[in-house]
Amino acid sequence: MVFMIVLKVAFLVLPTFVARVLSPSVVLLATLSLFFSHPQNLRSSSPITPVVVANAVPRRALILSLLSLIALTYLLDGLFFVVYAVLDNDWPRHSGIPINTVTGLVAFSGLAALGSWKEIHGVEVWLLQRVKVAIAAALALDISLAVMLALYMSQGPSCE
């Protein structure tokens, strides 16, 4: 019985906690790195002006809407967690949900706010590689978290 509990903690609870904490933390680090971004002055050394230039324009409205919706889901997740804890008279420990909620809310709403502010001041935020990699890493960690939670739920009460 003790061995099954140790296995449960080692293979499901600890990786779930780590994925919950790391997922928004990656985006938070990318958001904080925007404080040190400055506009780039691109000056051509050639007096010849190119006629056709490829110009990628990010869809700012879609990006800001999605970031705001993600921040809202973190807020609702935290509110539902508190309501569940109050109604159940038990605060689940070592779940990582409070850390995940606060970090995710700050990370995604901060990325939307700071990103739009930096965009106004000339920094191409939505084209930065570190922002794209951070969002992709957070997505990968959230997918792995969903898989781990599905495995945890499929085991049922057999390990308890």
C-alpha positions in Angstrom: 0.0 0.0 0.0 2.8 2.4 0.9 4.7 1.5 -2.2 1.6 2.4 -4.4 1.3 5.8 -2.7 5.0 6.4 -3.4 4.6 5.4 -7.0 1.6 7.7 -7.3 3.5 10.6 -6.0 6.6 9.9 -8.0 4.9 9.4 -11.4 1.8 11.5 -11.3 1.6 14.1 -8.5 5.1 15.5 -8.8 5.2 15.8 -12.6 1.7 17.3 -12.5 2.8 19.9 -9.9 6.0 20.7 -12.0 4.0 21.1 -15.2 1.4 23.3 -13.5 4.1 25.6 -12.2 6.4 25.7 -15.3 3.7 26.3 -17.9 2.9 29.9 -17.0 6.3 30.6 -15.6 7.9 30.3 -19.1 5.4 32.9 -20.4 6.1 35.1 -17.3 9.9 35.0 -18.0 9.2 36.0 -21.7 6.9 38.8 -20.4 9.5 40.1 -18.0 12.2 40.0 -20.7 10.1 42.6 -22.7 11.1 45.2 -20.1 14.6 45.1 -21.7 13.5 45.3 -25.3 14.1 48.5 -27.2 13.0 49.5 -30.7 15.5 48.6 -33.5 16.6 51.3 -35.8 17.1 49.7 -39.2 19.2 51.9 -41.4 20.2 50.8 -44.9 23.7 51.5 -45.9 22.7 51.6 -49.5 21.1 54.7 -51.0 18.9 52.5 -53.2 15.4 52.0 -51.8 13.9 48.5 -52.4 10.6 48.6 -54.3 9.2 45.3 -52.9 9.8 44.4 -49.3 8.2 41.4 -47.5 6.4 42.7 -44.5 4.9 40.4 -41.9 2.0 42.0 -40.0 0.8 40.1 -36.9 -2.9 40.1 -36.2 -2.7 42.2 -33.0 -6.4 42.1 -32.2 -6.5 38.3 -32.4 -3.3 38.0 -30.3 -4.6 40.4 -27.6 -8.0 38.8 -27.5 -6.5 35.3 -27.1 -4.1 36.4 -24.4 -7.0 38.1 -22.6 -9.1 35.0 -22.8 -6.3 32.8 -21.5 -5.8 35.2 -18.6 -9.5 35.0 -17.9 -9.4 31.2 -17.8 -6.6 31.4 -15.2 -8.7 33.9 -13.2 -11.8 31.6 -13.4 -9.6 28.6 -12.5 -8.5 30.3 -9.4 -11.9 31.4 -8.4 -13.4 27.9 -8.9 -10.5 26.5 -6.9 -11.3 28.8 -4.0 -15.0 28.2 -4.2 -14.4 24.4 -4.2 -12.0 24.7 -1.2 -14.6 26.7 0.8 -17.5 24.5 0.0 -15.5 21.3 0.7 -13.9 22.8 3.8 -10.5 21.5 2.6 -7.7 23.3 0.9 -5.9 20.8 -1.3 -2.2 20.9 -0.6 0.7 20.5 -3.0 -1.5 20.8 -6.1 0.2 23.8 -7.6 -3.1 25.3 -8.6 -2.7 28.6 -6.5 0.8 29.2 -7.9 -0.4 28.3 -11.4 -3.4 30.6 -11.2 -1.5 33.7 -10.0 1.5 33.1 -12.3 -0.7 32.5 -15.3 -2.9 35.5 -14.7 0.1 37.8 -14.3 2.0 36.2 -17.2 -0.8 36.3 -19.9 -2.4 39.6 -18.9 1.0 41.1 -18.4 2.1 39.9 -21.8 -1.0 41.5 -23.4 -0.6 44.8 -21.6 3.2 45.1 -21.8 3.2 43.8 -25.3 0.7 46.3 -26.6 2.5 49.1 -24.8 5.9 48.1 -26.3 4.2 47.7 -29.7 3.1 51.3 -29.5 6.6 52.4 -28.7 8.1 50.7 -31.7 9.1 47.2 -30.5 7.9 44.4 -32.7 6.8 42.2 -29.7 4.6 39.7 -31.6 7.4 38.9 -34.0 10.0 38.2 -31.3 11.3 34.6 -31.3 11.4 34.3 -27.5 7.7 35.2 -27.2 6.7 32.6 -29.8 8.9 29.9 -28.1 7.5 30.7 -24.7 3.9 30.4 -25.9 4.8 27.1 -27.7 6.5 25.7 -24.6 3.6 26.7 -22.4 1.2 25.0 -24.9 3.4 21.8 -24.8 3.5 21.8 -21.0 -0.3 22.3 -20.8 -0.9 19.4 -23.2 1.4 17.2 -21.1 -0.5 18.3 -18.0 -3.8 17.4 -19.6 -2.4 13.9 -20.5 -1.1 13.4 -16.9 -4.4 14.5 -15.4 -6.3 12.1 -17.8 -4.0 9.3 -16.6 -4.6 10.3 -13.0 -8.3 10.3 -13.5 -8.3 7.0 -15.4 -6.6 5.2 -12.4 -9.5 6.1 -10.1 -9.4 5.3 -6.4 -7.3 2.1 -6.9 -4.1 3.9 -5.7 -5.5 5.6 -2.7 
